[in-house]
Amino acid sequence: MSHECPLCTLEFEFEVCHTTCPLAPGCKMVRCPRCGYEFVEEGFIVSLIRKVVPKGFLRDSSAH
């Protein structure tokens, strides 16, 4: 599964969590290999909405 880091915009493939944390087997956190930012893996609904709604469609249009 591919991800895009919300901080540095790097696109990368999901990697399995390799940590000693007891929650690691069911962990939904993703860590960017470039900047180290951790974020929650998006769910099915959010993924579906991102595919259907054009990029930038929901941004604030009052700045125009």
N, C-alpha and C positions, 0 to 999 in steps of 0.2 A: 504494500500500500504506500502510495506517495503522499508526502506532506509538504506544506509550505510554511516556513517559519514566519510568524506574524511580526517578529522583531527585525530580522535582517533579510527576509524574503527568499532565502535559500530554499530550493526545492530538493528534497532528499527522500530516500526510501526509509520506511519504518524499520527500526532496529529493536530487537528484543532487549528488555531491561536487564542489564547485568549488574545488579547491585545486591548488597546484603540486607536490604530493607525487607522486613517480613511481608510486606504487601506487594513485592515485586511480581509474583506469579499472576496476579490479576490487575496489575497497574495499568492505568489508562493514560499515564503521562508520557509525553514524547519529548526528547531532548534534541535540540538542534546541534549537529556536529560542528558547525562553524562558530556560533556565538555562545552555545551552552544554555540558551534560554529553554526553559521547560514549560510546556503547555499541555492542556488536556486534549487528547485525541478527539476529534469531532465525531459525533454520532451519525447515524444513518439519515435522520431527518435533516440535519444541517447540511450534510453532504448532498442530499437530494435538492435542497433549496439552492445551494451554490451552483448546481448544474443547470437548473431551470431559469433562475433569475440572472439577467445580464450583470456583469461586473460594474459596480458604481451606481446601479439602479436605486439602491436604498440610501445613498448618501444625501446629506442635507443640501437641498437645491436653493436655499434662501441666499446663498453667497453669490448667485448669478446676477 
